[in-house]
Structure formats: C-alpha cells, structure tokens
Amino acid sequence: MGEYDAVWVFLLSLAFVGFYIYIEARPKGSNLFGNIANTISRFFRKR
C-alpha cells in the first residue's frame, strides 16, 4: 500500500484542484471565500 501513496496524493489534489476550477469557472464568478468570510464574521460579531 505504501508504494501507492504518491498516486493517492495526486488523485486527492486533482479532486481539490478540479473542484476549485469548477467553482471559479462559473459565469458569475465565485464568492466561495467571501461567503466563508461572511459566515465567520457573522459568528464572531458582537451582540
């Protein structure tokens, strides 16, 4: 199993890069990181 570690890392990184390209290639662009930042700031804002 250890001889296939590089293959698994490559496939995992390929999945993440493919997901990132799919999100960024949408016609309106992407607000993925903006949405994450808004969620975090909403969680930590004072009440």
Contacts in CASP RR format, 6 or more apart in sequence:
PFRMAT RR
TARGET T0000
AUTHOR 0000-0000-0000
METHOD contacts of the structure
MODEL  1
MGEYDAVWVFLLSLAFVGFYIYIEARPKGSNLFGNIANTISRFFRKR
23 30 0 8 1.000
23 32 0 8 1.000
24 30 0 8 1.000
END
